[in-house]
Every structure is written in C-alpha cells, then in structure tokens.
Amino acid sequence: MTNDLTNELYRPQFHFSPQLNWMNDPNGLVYFDGEYHLFYQYHPHGTTWGPMHWGHAISRDLVHWEHAPIALEPDEHGQIFSGSAVVDWQDTSGFFDGEAGLVAIFTHHDQEPDSGVPRERQSLAYSRDSGRTWTKYSGNPVLTDARFPDFRDPKVFWHTQTNQWIMILASGQTVSIYHSANLKEWSFASQFGEGEGAHIGVWECPDLFELAIDGDPARTKWVMLVSIGNSPEYPEGSRTQYFIGDFDGTVFKNDASPETVAWLDGGRDNYAGVSWSDIPAKDGRRIYIGWMSNWKYAQVTPTTSWRSAMTLPRTLGLKSRKDQIIFVQQPVHELNQLKLDTSNWEDTIVEPGQSALPVFDLSCFVIEAEFELQTAAEFGFKVRTSGLSETMVGYEVEKQEVFVDRSRSGEDAFHADFSGRHVVKAEAQERRLKLHIWVDTSSIEVFAGEGEAVITDLIFPGKEEKSLEIYSLQGTVRLISLNISPLKSIWTYTGVPAK
C-alpha cells in the first residue's frame, strides 16, 4: 500500500492522514513510554462522517506514524465521540494494580430511548498495554447532565497545585469545569463562556493548559482553546478561538474584555485541535495538532479512498511584546529531519516583474524567508503554480497583513465557499518579516513572525503545478535570507514495533 499512498492524487506526504476512509477530530493525545499516541474520530466504513470510532496511530517522533487497530468502537451506550487520554501515574482510578496506565475519557453519543432526542454522556476506557488494547469501564457513563444536548469532548489533566483531576467539557455555548480524585466520580466546579468571545456556532473540543511567558517558569498564564462549529450564515465555517487568563483549579478568568475574539488560525482548515498530555517535564513543550479541514466542505473535498488530514504538530508558547502577551505557534523541530538538499539565498533585492529564483519543480517543500521592507506595497511567493493556477502567500505592507489566496489554487468547484483569500494581522518588527511556509500536496501552512500569525489552508492543485516564484508589487523588497528545502515522504517509514 505504501506505493499507492505515495503516489495518490492529493495524498499528504508529510501530514498524518488515515490510510482509508473518513477522519475528523484528534482525540486522546497522550505521551507514554516513549510514544506519542494520536487517536481520532474515525468512520471505518465510508469516506464521509458516520458512526464514530476512535482510530489510532503511534509515533516516536511526531512525524512518522504507525497505523494501529481501531481503539474504541460503538457499544450499548452509543457512538464514541471526542475526548482525551491521560497517564494515571498514581493509579487513582484503581485500574492498574498500583502501576501507571492510560485512561481515555470520551463522550458516548446516542438518543434518549423514549424521545429519540440526542444524548451525550462521558465515559472511560483504560489500557494496561501501552495503548494497544482498551477495556471500557463497567461503570460507564461516569458523568451526565440532561440540561445540555451538546455535552461533549472532555479534556482531562492533573492539576498539581490542587492535587486533583480537572475536566473541561463543552456544554452548548459554554464550557464546564469539573473535579475528580479518581477519574470516575466528578463534581461540578464552574462554567465559563457566557458573554465571552465568539458564539457563532456550538462550542466544541475545549482545552486548558498553562504556558510560561518567554520561557520563564516563574511567569505563566493559562490558555483555553474552544472550537466553534459551522453555522450556515458564516462563510468561514468551523474555527477555533483562544482565551488567555488565569485558572486556580476551579475558575478560569479571561484577561481580555468579554467581547474580544482571538482566532487561533487565520485560515479555514484548522479545527478541533487539542494538545498532548503528559509530555515529559524535561521536554517542556506544549504540543498541539488540529483537524486540517472545515465542516463547511469537509465531506466533499476531492479525494477518493480517504478523507481528511491533521495539521502539522505545533509547539505553543506565549511571548511578551510591547506590554502585551502574544500567543505563538511553531512547527515542531522534529519535522526538520524531512528536509532534503536545501538551497540558500542571502541579501537579494526583489524587483517587480523579475524573479530572484531559478526554476523549481516542487510539490512538497518548506520555505524559510526573512524580508526587509523597502518600497514594495506587496510581496511574497507563488507556490504550486503553472500557467493555469497558483497559490499566493503574500504580505500587504500598509495593512500589515499576511494572506493566502487560494482562489486560483486548483480544484475548488466542490463547494462555493472553498475558494477565497484569507488574511491575518502580522506586524513587521523593525521593518523585518519572517515567513515559514510548509507546502504539501494538498495543503499550505504559513507561520509569520515568531508564529503569532498563522494561516492553514487546504489546496488541490494538479500534479503538474509545481513551479515556485517570488514576487514584489509597486516597488522593491530586500530578501535578507531564504532557504528552500524539498521534503521526504513519511510513507516510506517502516513503523513502530509492537510492545
């Protein structure tokens, strides 16, 4: 199958995707015994959304993934919706005879027996063999609340300061926070969200974690992620917002004014993302991955035997700038192992109508560029281009905006809202701007500055669209440095041995 996966039209070559059939939200992200586990919403019998299972993949480097058997299947309590996983180091659950083991906390979705009204309840499963097999808890479900038809996506973590488990859970247009000593019995702590941030769709897939500011463990803030489902009246479709504030183990307090909306990504294709649990303290990173699609058109994208991929895994951080705290994302450093022969340029003036680059023939590659603003009104790159199509990654100087324009990127007739131009604010620092651009067979991810401005977009160019150009409009821009690296396919990897 490896050769088929390497050559299949639109198959990502360095992003995670299912070998076959439908995938959506990442679930149960946990690190244990040298391995990263990625579970995900999976329909094993079709390429559109259907009865949800937990698919499973395992990695030792966040880049190469071994596809494992389905971890959780629907049962008498319903389908297996989104959730999280933790290492129960102290065996608080009693599942592991005093040893450490993995516990998954997930949503069971079914209908009320009498009325047929949708019902969502939280349940547990545990693994004694490093995630290879799972046993559902006989006492499921462990948390119910009939007030909320949308009551799902539990993210659980151990809160050291108060010595207890915390669950943050999507509850309609808010999130609810719960406490537990043993993962089985939960008590309500607080609710957040009424009148806060954006409410243009149902709240889903929350996460809550602490980050050091500028890497200083003495200065920290808590970050809450909340994804928002697709509503027909909004062309953006499903998106993810974030809040920065404080959390004392019971209540989250937002630092921003309630009407402030902060989007995680300026593109259209980064949804339902959450972070890995139990990354070792000596590593120290908070690592995130998202579903690289959008509910607006996810079920009609032009793939055949499979559908959907994940974003690049990203390291999340907080940086101080001009008396503000900014949220930043950067691709994990492990991705650098995929780079092949890198071409370098330095101190080059880019003029209108003149390409500063030789002819490239690339479909999967990374660009690392730093520009110094001069007289150009706009500058950037045209990737996966030919005479018929192109994807533009540019910077409008006056507006201080990075954009991705996929209005001529290739196949887009599958949905009226797919084609378009997506922008995000990115202030040049001392008249300099960095662009870090990852291009796969059917996606582009742009990280501007220190990662404070990010755009993730699907694109569907033809196989022949492989040219790369640099451009400037209405003046010149100085290219301080440029590295272009073709990237190896991850599908040639032999896999993670069984334990």
N, C-alpha and C positions, 0 to 999 in steps of 0.2 A: 504493500500500500504506500510505502514511502515515496516511490517514484511518482505515483498519481498525486499525492499531496504536494509534492514539489512543483509539479507542472500544471496543476489545475488552475483554470482561469479564476482570478480574484482570491485564490487561497493565500492568506497571510504567510509570510516566510519567517518572520521573527516575532509575531504576536501569537498568543495562545488562541487556538480555535478547536472546536470539537472535531473529531475525525469524521463523524456523521451526525446529521440531524440538528435539532434546534437547541440553542443555549441562550440563557439570559443572565440574570444577576449572579455575581460572585457570591459565594456563601462559605461559611466555616473556615475562613482564612486563619491558619494556625501554624506555628513552627514548633516542631518537636523532634528531638533525637536526630538533629542534623538535616531535617527535611522540611520543606515548605509544602503545606497542603493547600490545594485550591479545590474547593467544592463549588458547584454551580448549578443553577436552575437548568434542568435538562428534560427534554421530551425525546425519549429514545425511539419513538415510532413515527416521527414526521419532522419536517423542516419548518413548521410553524408551531406556535405555542399550543401546548396540550397538557395532559395530566402530568403534573410536575414531580420529578425525581431530583435527587442530588447526584449529579455526575461528580467525578473525582479525578484529579491529576496530582502528581507528586514531582517535586523538583528539589535539587540540591543547590541550585544557583539562580533561581528565579527566571531563567532564560530557557533552559531545556526541560521539557515536561514529559513524564511517562504517564500515559493514559491508563487509569486503573478502572476496575469494575465499578458499576453503579453502587453508591454507598447506601442510599436510603430510597426505598420505594413506597408508594402509597399503601395505606393499610386501612383498617376499620375506622380510623379517626380522620381519614381524608388524604388529600394530596400533601406533598412535602414542599412547603413554600420556604422563603428565605430565612436565614438565621446565621448563627455564628458558632464557633468552637473555641474551647479553652483547654489548657492543660490544668487538670485538677492536681496540683503538686502535692497537696496535703491530704488528698483523698477525703475531702469534705463531704463528698457525695456518698461515700461508702461503697463505690462500685469496684474498687481496685485492691482490696485486701491490704490497705495501708501503703500501697505503692502509688506512683503517679500514672495517670492515664488521660485519655482525651474524652471530653464530653461535648456533644453537639446540642445546641439549644435552637429549636426551629419552630416554625409555625405549621400547624396542621390546619388545612383548609377543607371544609366540607359544607353541607347545608343542614339547617335545623330539620330534624326528622318530620315534624308536623307541618311547618310552614314553607319549607324549602328556601328560607332566607339564608344567604351566605353566613357562615360561621367560621371564626378564626380563633385558635387556641394554641398555647405554647407547650411544647413537649421536649423530651430529652432522648438522646441515644448516647451510648458510650462504646469505646473501643479499648480493648486490652492488648491489641497487637499493632500499635503504632499506626492506627488508622486504616488497616487493611480490611477489617470486618467490623460491623457495627451491630449492637444489640439495643433495641428500643426499650426504654424503661417501662416496666409493667404498670407503673402508676400514672402514665400519661392520660390526659394532659395535666400539666402542673400549674398552669395559670390561665384563667378565663375571665372575661368581662363582657357580659351581654350588652353593655351600653354601646359598644363600638363594633359595627360590622367590618370596618377596616382596623384590624388589631393584629399587627404582624411585624416580622423582620427583627427579632430580638438580637441586640448586640450586647454581649456579656463580657465583663472584665473584673479582675480582682482589684479592689481599691485598698491599697496598702495603708493609707492614712486612717481609715476607719475599720480595717480588718474585716471586710465583707465583700460578697459578690454584688456587683451593680448590673442591672439590666436597663438598657434604654430601648424603648419599643415604640413603633409608630402607632398612633391611636387617632386615626381620622385626620384632623387638621392640626394635631399637636403631637408631641412625643411624651410618653410617660416613663418615669424612672421608678425602679423597684429595688428592694434589698433582699438578700438571702444569705444564710450561713452555710447552706448545703446544696444549692442549685435546685433543690426540689420544692422548697417552700418559700414563697415570695410575698413580701409586704409592700404596699404602695408607699412611695416616698414623696413624689412631687410630679408636677406636669409643667411643660414649657411649650410655648409657641403661640398662644392666643394673642393676636395683635402684633406678633413678631415676624419680621421677614416677609417672604413671598408666600401667598396662598392661592396660587393659580392652578392648583391641582392637589390631589390627595398626597399627604406626606408619607414617605416610604424610606426604608433602608437607612435608619439613623446610625451614626457612630459618635463616640465621645472619647477623647483622649487628651493627654497632657503633652505639651511641647515646650522645650526650652527656647528662650528667646536668644538669638545669636549664639546658640550652643552653650549658654550659661545655665547650668542646672539650678542655680540659685534664683533665676528669674524665669518663671514659667507662666503659661496661660493654657486654658483648656479650649479645645476646638470641637465644635459639634457640626457634623455633616448631616444634612437632611435632603434626600432626593424628592422631587416633585413630579408626579405622574402627568402624562399627556392630557391636555384638555383641548377639544376641537377648536375653540376660539383663539388659541395662541399658536402661531405658526412655529414657534421654537420647539414645541413638543416637550418631551421629558428632559428635566435639567436637575442639577444639584446645587444647593446653596450651602453656605457655611456661616457659622457664628463663632466669634472669639469672645471668651469671657472667663468666668471663674466657676469652679464646682467644688463643693465642700463634702461630697459624698451623698448629699440629699437634694440640693437645689442647684441648678445652673442659672447663672446671672449673665446676661448678654451685655458686653461692654458698649456696643453700638446703640444708637437710638432705635426704637422698635421698628420704624419704617425703613430702616436701612436694609438693602438687599445686596448680598455679596455672592456672586456666582463663582463656583469652583472652576469653571471652564467656559471660555467664550465661544467654543464650537458647539456642534449639535450632537456629538456622539461620545459622550462620557456620562454614563448614568449608573446609579445604584452602587457606586463604588464604596468600599469599606477598607479597613486596614487589617494587617496581620496581627494576631495575638501572639504573645509570648516570644517575640524577638528577644534574644539574649541581651542582657544589660551591657555586656562588653561590645556588642554591635551598636546598640543605642539608637537605631533608626526607627522611625515610624513609616512603614511601607504600605502603600495603597495600590489598589488596582480597581478599575471600573469596567462595566459592560460597554463595549465600543459599538453602540447603536442607539436608536431613538425609537420610542414606541410609536412615533408618528408614522414610520415606514419600515420598522424592523422586520415585519413579516413578509415584505415584498421585495427586499433587496435582491439583486440579480445573481444569486448563487444557486447551485443545484442540489448537491447531496448533503450540504451542511448550511448552517446559517448562524452568523454572529461570531465575534471575536472579543477578546479582552484588550483594554488599553495596555500600553507599556506599564510595568510596575514602576512606581514613583516614590521617591523619598520626600516626605513632607516636612516643612520647617516653618519657623517664624523668625523674621528679621526686623530690626528696628531701623526706621528711616524717617528723618525729619519729624521726630516726635510721634511717629505712627508705628504701629506693628503691622507688618505685611505678611501674608500667607504665601508660601512659595512651594513649588513642586519641581523636582528634577528627576529625570530617568535614573534608575539605579545604576551604579557603576559597573555591575556585572555585565551589562549589555555591551561594554567595550570589547569583550572577548570576540564579538561577532565581526569586528572591523577587519577588512582586508587591506590591500595596499592603499594608503592614504595619500592623496595629492594635496599639496600645500601652496598657498599664495600669501604674500605679505605686501603691505604698502602699495596698493594698486588704486588708481583713480578710475572710477566707473563713470563713463560719459553716456549721454543719451544716444541711442542708435548703435552703440558699439558694445559687443560682448567681450568681457575681460576673461572669458573662459574658453578653453578648447572645446571641441565637440565631445560630449559624454553620451554614453549609451547605458543608462542605469535604470533599474526598476526598484531595487531595494538598496537604500543608502542613507547616510546621515550627513548633514551639513552642520558645521560649527563655524559661525561667522561673527566677526565684530566690525561694526561700521563706525566711522566718524562723520557726523552730519556736516555737509557743506552747503551747496546751493540747491540741491535736488528737492523737489516737492514730494517725491515718492521714489522709493527704491525697493529692491528685493529680488526674488527669484521666481522663475517659471519652471516648475517641475513636471515630470511625466508629460512632456509636451511634444507636439508634432505640428504639422500644418493644419490639423483638424481640431486639436483640443490642447488644453493646458490647465494646470492648477497654479494659481498665483499666490505667493506668500510675500506680502509687502508691508511697508511702513509708510503711513501718511504723516509727514513731519508736522504740519500745522495742527492737525487733530491729535497728534501723539497717540496714534492707534496702529496696532498690528492687525493685519487681516489675512484671512484665507478666502480666496474667491474660487468656488468650485462650480460656477455657472457654466463653464466650458470644460469640465473635467473628464467627460466621457459619458458613459451610460447614466441617464438620470430620468428617463421617461416613466419609470415605475411609480413615481409619486410626485404630485405637483409641488410639494413643499421641500423637496430634496435640494434642488438647485438653489444657489444663493451665495451671498458674501457675508462672512461672519467676522466681527471685529471685537477687539478688547483693548482697553487703555494700557499703554506702556510708555512711561516717561523715560526719555533718554537721560542718562546720568553723565553730566559733564560733556554733553553733546556726543555721547557714545551709546551704542545699542548693540547688544548681543542677541543673536538668533541661533537657536539649536533646533534643527528640523529633522525629524525622523520620517522617512517615506517608505512605506511597504507597498505591496501590490495593490491594496485597496484601502489605504488609509494614509493620513498625514497628521503628525503631532508636532506642534510648534511651541517651544518654550522661549519666551523673550525675557531679556534682562537676567535677573537671578532666578527666574522661574515664577515671578509674580503675575505674569500674563501668559495664559496657556490657551491654545485652540486645538481641539481634537475633532477631526472630520473624516468621515468615510469618503472615498473617491473610487470611481470604477472606470479607469482608463483602459484602452485596448492594450494588447501586448506590445504593439509597435510604438506606443507613446513612451519613449524612453529618454528623450533629449532633456537637457538641463541648461538653463540660461540665467544670467544675472542681468539686471536692468536698472536704469535710473530714468526719471522723467523730469524735464524742466530744470536741468542743472546736474551737477556732479555730486558724487558721494565718494568718500575715501574708504576703501576696504582695508582695514588695519590687518586683519588676518582671516584666512579661510582654509578650512580643512574639509575635504570631501572623501568619504570612505564608503565603498561598497560593503554590503553586509552579507555574511553567510546565512544560509537557511538553517533553521533549527530542526528541520525534519530529517536530517541525516544523523541525528543523535541516536545512540543505541539504547538509552533508557536507564532508569534507576532499578537496581536489583531488588528483588523481593526480600522482605525481612522475615 
